[in-house]
Amino acid sequence: MKVFITLIISFLSINVHAQTMREVLPVMPDSICRLLTHNNLLDFPDYLDTQMKAEVRNRLGGNSEMQTLTEDYSLIRVSESSTLQLKLLPLSKKKIICAVYTYFINDSTADSQIRFYDLKWQPLLADKYINVKREPNTLVQATLSSSDTDVKLRTVSPFGITSIDDNTHVSDHPSVVIAHWNGKRFK
């Protein structure tokens, strides 16, 4: 009997840590993404399962679409000018959620906010998991990877100027950095 109880407890503890994006999305609080309702989050995977376009009406009457859903990643076009990417990241014997909110100014310029949550959607300190340097007059666009645990950080200036060297030469080339998740933070 003790062996049976031990097996059940072991199985339950494994399932607690085996969260998938399908399990995390339905419990996301409305405060995380105010345009999406609880029903929207429930409908997205159902539409994808039936090979339909995963598009719903959001709170403002616009269309929101889940474009990608994997075991540990989700990409949602929340509005015409914003997206929400979610990635489950391994952290010791548990997982955390990395959320990237991106707001598009035009086709080539966007700004992102990176936030972290535990599996109960309690906020975590972002500085503990990533260091994003924001220079004056620049925007940082973050893109999570659906296939691995990398994040691409693209720094641009909406005015076309990202830096001025010692010879006062103006550079308008965006800077791109790929940060790798090492199990504790992005490096």
Secondary structure, DSSP 8 states (H G I E B T S, - for coil): -HHHHHHHHHHHHHHHH---HHHHGGG--TTTSTTS-HHHHHHHHHHHHTT---EEE-TTS-EEEEEEE-SSEEEEEEETTEEEEEEEEEETTEEEEEEEEEEESSSS-EEEEEEEE-TT--EE-GGGT------TT-EEEEEE-SSSSEEEEEEE-TTS--EE-TT--EE---EEEEEEB-SSSB-
